Amino acid sequence: MGNSTVVSKLKSSEVSIVLNAIAAAALVLIVAGVAHLATLIGTSGTSHWPGFAELMQSLPQPLAWLRWFLGDMSEATFYKHEFASVGMLLGALLAHWAYKRGTRWQGFSVSYGTGLLPWILFSSSLGLILSNLLWSWTIVQSSAWQPTFVTFVSLPAAMVLMFGRGWKVAIVGAVMGALLVTPIALVLVNYVCNPLKLPSIIGNVSSMALGSAVAFVICRLVPALVRNKLAPVEAPSPGATTPLVYGPSWTVRRILADFTESPFVGNELASIGLILGLLFAISLNPLSPVYGTGLAAQVLVGQVLASAIGVLLWRRQWMVRGWYPTYLPVVSVTPAAILTYGGTPVVIVISALLGALIGPPLAAAISDRLPKSFHPYLGNVISMAICTLVVLPVIGMLPGVATH
């Protein structure tokens, strides 16, 4: 009787693994097909939207600055496009509305079920506005891309999650993000990454780690900066959204939700809005998103594949921990490799595999060892920097792979 029960459980587990893999593969194929179709539409005739090169040439005109500012909101995924950003924001607000009402279709609880999404968006957006006001002159002066986006996916949101809602916390986080994270990113990208021909993502995420570490130390030394009489909302979502069985539906939803983990949203509705916005941008002009490289479709497919591998590989960690950083290769190794070496199948598959294999456990190990006064996202961005620094040279040594 006991042996038969064990065998039955093993078979059930094997079936579940197979079904999850099939669901993940189906999602990758569907996204690949739709991305290819969007590219065909975009290249079938004259472009219907200005490309990234036109955006750079139009600066500092007001409309161009607006496009740049909105594009910053989706730059963590390398999309850098206003339509992707607007889609993500609309999806996130819809998810928050559904969360507050406890609807069954809300997906993964937005912003980890804290109810802090409005404050996160406010602080991150204010930080982004300040970052552009203070540092956009570097774009005009250099006539080149600059990492003004880094505050939107780093310190301001982490401060809100650490210290709770309220004007003081949100504004202090935004100001610190613009004064600490962005200038460090500018120095690292322009004076370290560019001369050494390293991907700018290494400078971007390193600045997030360094700037945030300094900010958290300041907050520990001067607690009045973030002393908050308003306790953060830590109650779980009104509607139960965590399934008892981590089956195919959960796998597909988790892969999608990984796309909006960087801005601390982590919800599939927001991710669907982000991806639909990107696909719409590609269909209008494939040279508009992803810095005008024409690699938007390949980047998207690589990201879905990377998340799929990570979610399947680390499913047990999701079940045990409740959250695991499988999103890391989506916003670091995989798109960086594709932009560096091109969107060939070898580059896409190897970068997705290595990123999913190395990034999440390294991030978890670092985050587990951080002081309690530091937000654990620091471990994630440190892992992104290390993995990108290690994996990209390995891919560059593969036969037939050359710098794009």
Backbone hydrogen bonds, N-H to C=O, Kabsch-Sander energy under -0.5 kcal/mol:
donor,donor_aa,acceptor,acceptor_aa,energy
5,T,1,M,-1.8
6,V,2,G,-2.1
7,V,3,N,-2.6
8,S,4,S,-2.3
9,K,5,T,-2.3
10,L,6,V,-2.3
11,K,7,V,-2.5
12,S,8,S,-2.3
13,S,9,K,-2.4
14,E,10,L,-2.5
15,V,11,K,-2.6
16,S,12,S,-2.2
17,I,13,S,-2.3
18,V,14,E,-2.2
19,L,15,V,-2.7
20,N,16,S,-2.5
21,A,17,I,-2.3
22,I,18,V,-2.4
23,A,19,L,-2.4
24,A,20,N,-2.5
25,A,21,A,-2.6
26,A,22,I,-2.6
27,L,23,A,-2.1
28,V,24,A,-2.2
29,L,25,A,-2.4
30,I,26,A,-2.6
31,V,27,L,-2.7
32,A,28,V,-2.4
33,G,29,L,-2.5
34,V,30,I,-2.6
35,A,31,V,-2.7
36,H,32,A,-2.2
37,L,33,G,-2.2
38,A,34,V,-2.6
39,T,35,A,-2.1
40,L,36,H,-2.3
41,I,37,L,-2.4
42,G,38,A,-2.3
43,T,39,T,-1.8
44,S,40,L,-0.6
44,S,41,I,-0.8
48,H,284,L,-2.4
52,F,287,L,-2.4
55,L,51,G,-1.8
56,M,52,F,-2.3
57,Q,53,A,-2.1
58,S,54,E,-1.7
59,L,55,L,-1.1
61,Q,58,S,-2.4
65,W,61,Q,-2.2
66,L,62,P,-2.2
67,R,63,L,-2.2
68,W,64,A,-2.5
69,F,65,W,-3.0
70,L,66,L,-2.7
71,G,67,R,-2.6
72,D,68,W,-1.8
73,M,69,F,-0.6
73,M,70,L,-1.2
74,S,71,G,-1.4
75,E,72,D,-1.1
77,T,74,S,-0.8
78,F,75,E,-2.1
79,Y,74,S,-1.5
80,K,74,S,-0.6
85,S,81,H,-2.0
86,V,82,E,-2.6
87,G,83,F,-2.3
88,M,84,A,-2.1
89,L,85,S,-2.5
90,L,86,V,-2.6
91,G,87,G,-2.3
92,A,88,M,-2.6
93,L,89,L,-2.5
94,L,90,L,-2.2
95,A,91,G,-2.3
96,H,92,A,-2.3
97,W,93,L,-2.4
98,A,94,L,-2.4
99,Y,95,A,-2.5
100,K,96,H,-2.5
101,R,97,W,-1.1
102,G,98,A,-0.5
102,G,99,Y,-1.1
103,T,98,A,-2.1
106,Q,103,T,-1.1
107,G,104,R,-0.5
111,S,265,V,-2.8
112,Y,109,S,-1.3
112,Y,265,V,-0.5
113,G,110,V,-1.1
114,T,111,S,-1.3
115,G,110,V,-0.6
120,I,116,L,-2.6
121,L,117,L,-3.0
122,F,118,P,-2.2
123,S,119,W,-2.7
124,S,120,I,-2.7
125,S,121,L,-2.5
126,L,122,F,-2.7
127,G,123,S,-2.4
128,L,124,S,-2.0
129,I,125,S,-2.5
130,L,126,L,-2.6
131,S,127,G,-2.4
132,N,128,L,-2.3
133,L,129,I,-2.5
134,L,130,L,-2.6
135,W,131,S,-2.3
136,S,132,N,-1.7
138,T,135,W,-1.6
139,I,136,S,-1.1
140,V,136,S,-1.4
141,Q,137,W,-2.7
142,S,138,T,-2.0
143,S,139,I,-1.8
144,A,139,I,-0.8
148,T,146,Q,-2.1
150,V,147,P,-1.0
151,T,148,T,-0.6
152,F,149,F,-2.1
153,V,149,F,-0.5
153,V,150,V,-0.7
154,S,151,T,-1.1
158,A,154,S,-2.0
159,M,155,L,-2.7
160,V,156,P,-1.8
161,L,157,A,-2.3
162,M,158,A,-2.0
163,F,159,M,-3.0
164,G,160,V,-2.2
170,A,166,G,-2.1
171,I,167,W,-2.7
172,V,168,K,-2.7
173,G,169,V,-2.5
174,A,170,A,-1.9
175,V,171,I,-2.7
176,M,172,V,-2.6
177,G,173,G,-2.2
178,A,174,A,-2.0
179,L,175,V,-2.2
180,L,176,M,-2.3
181,V,176,M,-0.7
181,V,177,G,-0.7
182,T,177,G,-1.6
184,I,180,L,-1.4
185,A,181,V,-2.2
186,L,182,T,-2.5
187,V,183,P,-2.1
188,L,184,I,-2.7
189,V,185,A,-2.8
190,N,186,L,-2.1
191,Y,187,V,-2.5
192,V,188,L,-1.3
193,C,188,L,-3.0
194,N,189,V,-2.6
196,L,192,V,-1.7
197,K,193,C,-0.6
197,K,194,N,-1.0
198,L,193,C,-2.9
202,I,199,P,-1.6
203,G,199,P,-0.6
204,N,200,S,-2.6
205,V,201,I,-2.6
206,S,202,I,-1.7
207,S,203,G,-2.0
208,M,204,N,-1.5
209,A,205,V,-2.0
210,L,206,S,-2.9
211,G,207,S,-2.8
212,S,208,M,-1.8
213,A,209,A,-2.2
214,V,210,L,-2.3
215,A,211,G,-2.2
216,F,212,S,-2.8
217,V,213,A,-2.0
218,I,214,V,-2.4
219,C,215,A,-2.5
220,R,216,F,-1.7
221,L,217,V,-2.1
222,V,218,I,-2.9
225,L,222,V,-2.0
226,V,223,P,-1.3
227,R,223,P,-0.8
231,A,229,K,-0.8
234,E,232,P,-0.7
246,Y,244,L,-0.5
247,G,245,V,-2.0
251,T,247,G,-2.3
252,V,248,P,-2.4
253,R,249,S,-2.3
254,R,250,W,-2.9
255,I,251,T,-2.3
256,L,252,V,-2.0
257,A,253,R,-2.6
258,D,254,R,-1.6
259,F,256,L,-1.7
260,T,257,A,-1.7
261,E,258,D,-1.3
264,F,261,E,-2.0
265,V,260,T,-2.0
266,G,260,T,-2.8
271,S,267,N,-1.9
272,I,268,E,-2.6
273,G,269,L,-2.0
274,L,270,A,-2.2
275,I,271,S,-2.8
276,L,272,I,-2.8
277,G,273,G,-2.2
278,L,274,L,-1.9
279,L,275,I,-2.7
280,F,276,L,-2.4
281,A,277,G,-2.1
282,I,278,L,-2.5
283,S,279,L,-2.3
284,L,280,F,-1.3
285,N,281,A,-2.4
288,S,285,N,-2.1
290,V,79,Y,-2.8
292,G,289,P,-1.3
293,T,290,V,-1.6
294,G,286,P,-0.5
294,G,289,P,-0.5
299,V,295,L,-2.7
300,L,296,A,-2.4
301,V,297,A,-2.4
302,G,298,Q,-2.5
303,Q,299,V,-2.3
304,V,300,L,-2.3
305,L,301,V,-2.4
306,A,302,G,-2.5
307,S,303,Q,-2.5
308,A,304,V,-2.5
309,I,305,L,-2.6
310,G,306,A,-2.3
311,V,307,S,-3.2
312,L,308,A,-2.3
313,L,309,I,-2.8
314,W,310,G,-2.7
315,R,312,L,-0.8
318,W,314,W,-1.7
319,M,315,R,-2.0
320,V,316,R,-2.2
321,R,317,Q,-3.1
322,G,317,Q,-0.5
322,G,318,W,-1.7
326,T,324,Y,-2.5
328,L,325,P,-1.2
330,V,327,Y,-1.2
331,V,327,Y,-0.9
331,V,328,L,-1.1
332,S,329,P,-0.8
334,T,329,P,-1.2
336,A,332,S,-2.2
337,A,333,V,-2.5
338,I,334,T,-2.2
339,L,335,P,-2.4
340,T,336,A,-1.5
341,Y,337,A,-3.1
342,G,338,I,-1.9
348,I,344,T,-2.5
349,V,345,P,-2.6
350,I,346,V,-2.5
351,S,347,V,-2.2
352,A,348,I,-1.9
353,L,349,V,-2.6
354,L,350,I,-2.8
355,G,351,S,-2.1
356,A,352,A,-2.1
357,L,353,L,-1.9
358,I,354,L,-2.5
359,G,355,G,-1.8
362,L,358,I,-1.7
363,A,359,G,-2.5
364,A,360,P,-2.5
365,A,361,P,-2.2
366,I,362,L,-2.2
367,S,363,A,-3.0
368,D,364,A,-2.2
369,R,365,A,-0.6
369,R,366,I,-1.2
370,L,367,S,-1.2
374,F,371,P,-2.0
378,L,375,H,-2.0
379,G,376,P,-1.2
380,N,376,P,-0.8
381,V,377,Y,-2.0
382,I,378,L,-2.2
383,S,379,G,-2.0
384,M,380,N,-2.1
385,A,381,V,-2.0
386,I,382,I,-2.3
387,C,383,S,-2.9
388,T,384,M,-2.4
389,L,385,A,-2.2
390,V,386,I,-1.9
391,V,387,C,-3.5
392,L,388,T,-1.5
394,V,390,V,-1.0
395,I,391,V,-2.3
396,G,392,L,-2.2
397,M,393,P,-0.9
397,M,394,V,-0.8
398,L,395,I,-1.4
401,V,398,L,-1.8
402,A,400,G,-0.5
404,H,340,T,-4.6
